[in-house]
Amino acid sequence: MSKQYSSDDLKMVMKLSEKYPDIFAELSEEMKSISEESYTTDESSDPETSADESSVSKSRSEYKVICSPIPKKKKRESQRSQGKPCARTDFEEQQKRNLPILNGDLFWCWDDAPKNKANVGDVFIFWDYDGTGKGGPGNPWGGGSFIFHKVMSVSEPSNRLPSWHVNVGQTHRNVLELTPPKFALSYDEMIKYGAKPDYHGTTYPKTGFNSGSPLINIIDEKFE
């Protein structure tokens, strides 16, 4: 409850302000500064802060999804010798280096999309195309499996694998260290859950991965 001041109190304040204008001006500025500071640092009054704190579930807003399509066919040796990357060759290398039990301490790794937006905790998907089926208009792929990993670490491009160094046009990309495969979905399942896989090169897909979508719910469940 605020204090009520009498007319005599107000008259006294007026007289003092007339006699000591400099002091009252300084006090007025100080009170104003304190008032503004109190307002701007009061997190409970910020609707955005309150909304974030009240959010319980982690979803699309807290991590990105990165997907890299892996073609069925390998590049010809003549193309490889010219420095052209071959996703199928690199993908099979990842499979082989993690296959033996003794190599269990080796992590999966891949390069980021061109803009290097990936962070620790993001979800990484390999689209392992098996050569069967066709997608929608403009997309010849319509089959294969989608293998889900999580990003454990993000390294500088200088940490690329030796076999990647000749990949012209990709040497600026960060290296993503990934968990072992967690689960996989078929092409038909991805379509059923709302995705539209027509990716050409490593990208950050959004369709089907919005907050609260079936795909995000599955990811949250599998990686909890």
N, C-alpha and C positions, 0 to 999 in steps of 0.2 A: 504493500500500500504506500503510495507517495505521500510525502509530508505536505500539509497545507500551510501556506505562509499568510500572515496578516498584512493589512495595508501599511501598518507601521514598519514592518520588516522590509517591505518593498521600498518605502520612502527612504529608509536608512541606506539600502543598497544603492539607490539612485544618487543620494548625496555623496556616498563614498566613491562611486564611479566617476562623478563630476570632479571630485577632489584629486583622485588618483587614476586618471584615464589610462596611463601606460601600464600600470599593474593589472588593471581589469582587462585590458586588451590581451596581455600575455596569458592571463588565466583563462580567458575565453578560448584562445587558440589551443592551449594545452588540453582543455576539456574536450574540445572538438576532436583533437588527435586521438585521445583515449577512447572516445566514443566510436570513431571509425575503426580503430584497431580491434576493439572488442567485437565489432560486427563482422569484420572480414575473417577473423580467426575462429569464429564460432561455427564448427563443422556441423553441428546439429541443425543449423538453419539452412544449410546448403542442400537443396533437393536432390542434386546429382549424387552427392556423397551419401545421403541417406538411402538412395535407391541402390547404390553399389553395396552398401553394408547389409542391406536387407536381402540381397540376392544370395540364394543358398547354393544353387546348382552351377557347376562350371560348364560352359557351353561354347558355341562358335565365337563369341566375343572375346574369349580368353586364349584361343589358339587358332592358328591357321592350318589349312590342309594343303599339302603339296602333293602333286601327282606327276609321275614320270612314266609315259608310255614306252613300252619295250617292244619293238617290232619283232615279227617272227623270223625274218631273214637277217642274216649278217651282211655287213658291207663287204664288198670285194677287197682283196688284198691291195689292189692298185689304189683304191680309194683310201684305205687305211694308211698306206705309205705317203699319201698326200696330206695326212693330218686330219682327215675327216673322222669324227667320232662314230663309234658303233655301239649303240646302247645295248644290243643283244650280247656282244662280246664282253662288255663291262659288267653286265648283269650276271652272266654265267661265271665270270671271275668271282663275283661276290658270293655266289652259291657255292663254288668250289672251295674257297678259302674258309668258309664257315661250316663245311660239311663234316670233316673229321671231328670226333669228340675232343681230341687233343687241342683243337683250334677253337675251343669254346670261348676263349678269352678275346678272340678277334671280334671286332665290331663290324657290322655292316656299314657301308658308307656310300654316299652318292653326292653329286654336286647339286647346289641350289639352283633355283630358277634364275634367269638373267639379272633380276633386280635385287637378289640377295636379301630377301625379306624374312627368311626363316629364322626362328628362335628356338631355344630349348623348350621342350614341351609341345611343340607343334606335331602334327600327325603327317607322316610321309607314306605315300601309297605308290607301289609299283603296279602298273597295269601290264601284266604279262600276257601279251596277245598270242593266241595259239594258232592264228591263221584261219579260224573258222568264223563264219557269219559276217554280215555287213551291217554297219550302223545306218544312221539316217542320212539325209542329203548332205553331200560334202564330206562324209566320214566313211571310209571304206572298212573301218574296224567295227565289229559287232560281236565279239566273243572274248574268250580268255578269262583270267581271274585278276582280282584286285587284292594285293597283299599289303596289309597294314602294319606299319612300324611307327615308332615314336622317335622324335629327335632328342638325342641325349646330349649332344654337344655341337657347337658350330665353330669350325676352324678356318683359318686364313687360307686363301687359294694356294699359298706356298706349301701347304700340307697335302696337296693332291697326291694320289698314288702315282708311282713312276710310270705306270702304263697309261695314265691319263695325260701326261705332260704334252703329248703331241696333238691333243684334241684342239685344233684351231677354232677360235671363237668362244671357247669355254674356260680358258685359263684364268679368267677374272672371277670365276664363281667360287663362293665359299664351299667348304667341304662339310657335309652333314654326317655326323656319326649317329648311327641308328641302333635301336634295340633289335633283337632277333624278331622274326615275323611273329605277330601276335594272333592274327586271324585273317581269313580271306573271304571275299564275296565274289560270286560270279557276275558276269556282265548283266545277265537278266535280273539278278538281285539288285544290282546298282540302279538299274532303270526302275525297278519296282519301288525302290526306296526314294526315288525322286532325283537321282543324278542324271546328268546328260553328258556321258563321256564322249567328247569329240575333241579331245586334247591333242595338240600337235606340239610336241616338245614339253619339257618340264614346266608346269604352270601351277597357279593357285586357284583351283576351281571353287566356285561359290554356289552354283546351282545344286540344290539338294543338301547343302551343308550349312544351312541357316540354323540359328538357335532353335532348339526344340524339335528339329526334324528327326525322322526315323534314323537317318544315318548318324547324326550326332549323338542320338540316344544310344545307338549300338556302340559307337566309339567310346562314349563315356563308360558304358557298362564293361566293355572288354578291357579297358585300360585302368579301371579303378583300382 
